[in-house]
Amino acid sequence: MNRADSVSALMPRGGSGCQFVAYGDCCIGPPEPGRNHEQHLSALHDVMGRLTPGPDFVCFLGDMIWGLQRDHSSSPHPDALRAEWGCVLGGEMKPLMDMGVPVYRIAGNHDTFHAVSEDVWREVFPEIPANGPPGQEGLSYFVRKGELLIVALNVYATTLGAPSTVYGGRADHGWMDRVLTEHADAAHKVVMGHTPVYPVNGYTARIWTMSPEFGRPFWDVLARHRVTAYLCSHVIAFDVQVHRGVLQMTSGGAGTSFGPGGCMPAPTEYHHLVQIALDDQGLRCQTLDMEGHRRESVAWPLTSGTARIWRFRAEEVAPSPARVLLEGRCEAEPFPRVRISLDGWAPRLTVALYDPRERYPRVWTGPEVPIDQPLDVTVAVDPDMGPGGVLARLGDGPFSSLRTAEATGYTADGWPDRWTDGHKVEVVEQGRA
C-alpha cells in the first residue's frame, strides 16, 4: 500500500532497465553544535523510504563518517575508527541497512586516508567483492547485475600514492579498462568514484578534483567504452556535466554543511539525494530535497522540451577576433540573452547567457575551433542541466559541456524574441531537442 506522502520514482521506460538512488557526503561524527549533519541525513532517509516504488539498489558515494578530521593532532586510532563506524552504521545509517536492497558503497577521503583506515574499512564491510586491482581488494571493485555493470573506485587508495585529499583523487585506469573490456556487452555502465574529474561550481583547487595526471587517462577510458555516467560526490552540490558523451554527475548533498569561507569556495546548495532511472533510451534523474520536493531533473541524451540546439556550418570563417554566430535578444534589454561566438585569433567557442534579473551576462567557453577548414559546430543549451547544460560538439562527435565557474545555467524566463544569424554562417538546425 502506498503511503499518502509517497514520492513518485522515475521508472525505466519500455519495461527493462533499473532505478536506484545515489547520494554521498554526510560526514557523521561526534556531535558538534550547529552542524546538524545527522538531522539532514535522517530527513533524506525518510524521503528514500517514501519513494514509490522503492529503489532496486542504492549507491553511496563516500564520506559516511567524519573520520579524517576528528583530531588534527594525531591520526585516528583503529579502535576509535571501529567505534565510529559502529555508531554510524547502527545509528544514522540504520534506515539504509534496513531497506533490504543492495548497497554499493565507496570510500571518501574522510573514510579511508591511510593504510590503517583502509584495513578498518575492510573489516567493517567484509561483503565488498575482493576483485579490485592488487592492493585495493575490498576498496575498489565491480559488480555485474544483468545488463548493468557497476565499477566502484577508491580514488584515495594508498597503493596509488594518495594518502589524503590534498593530492587530489587518483584511479587505476588500466584496471578499469580491463574490467570494461571484459564486460563490453553490458548495456549500461556506471562508474563510481568520490571526486569529480572536472571542476564543479568554481571548485577548481586540486583538492576538489581528480589529479589531472590521473583524470585525463581515466576519462579517456570512460569515453572509449561509452560509459553511461561517472557518479561522484566530494563537492557539496548537485551538478551534471557531459564530457565526450559521458555524464559526470556530482551529488554531495547527503548531510554535510559548509558555510562560505574556509576551504569551501561556495556554501552548501541544498541537501538532496538523486533518484536515477536507466533504460534503453538513456538516463533520467531527479534530485529530491529533505522534504521530498523535486528540485532538479535531467535527461540524457537530450530529450527535454526545454533544450535548444543550433548547428552552424560555413565554408569559411571570417578572419576576425570576434565572430558572432548567433544572437538572441529581447526588447529593451541591454545584452543578448543568448550570444554564441568564436572569439580570438585562434578562435574559441564562447557562449554568453543573460538573465535580465542580473547585471551582466555569464560566460561559458569551449574548444578552439579550426578555421582552416569548413565550420561545423553544434551548440545546445538545456536549462534543466544547470551549468553543465551549455554543450557543444564539432561535426558529428560527442557533446561536451563548456567550461564555466557558474553554479547555474540558463535562468532567464523564456527564450529571446528575435534571433540574428552571423554573417556567412548557415544555421542548419535550430529548435528543441
Buried (B, 14 or more C-beta within 10 A) or exposed (E): EEEEEBBBBBEBBEEEBBBBBBBBBBBBBEEEEEBBBBEBBBBBBBBBBBBEEBBBBBBBBBBBBBBBEBEEEEEBEEEBBBEBBEBBBEEBBEBBEEBEEBBBBBBBBBBBBBEBBBBBBBEBBEEBEEBBBEBBBBBBBBBBBEBBBBBBBBBBBBBBEBBEBEBBBBBBBEBBBEBBEEBEEBBBBBBBBBBBBBBBBBBEEEBBBBBEEBBEBBBEBBBEBEBBBBBBBBBBBBBBBBBBBBBBBBBBBBBBBBEEEEEBBBEBBBBBBBBBBBBEBBBBBBBBBBEBEBBBBBBBEBEBEBBBBBBBBBEEBEEEEEBBBBBBBBEEBEBBBBBBBBBBEEBBBBBBBBBEEEEEBBBBBBBEBEBEEEBBBBBBBBBBBBBBBBBBBBEEEBBBBBBBBBBBBBBBEEBBEEBEBBEEBEBEEEEEB
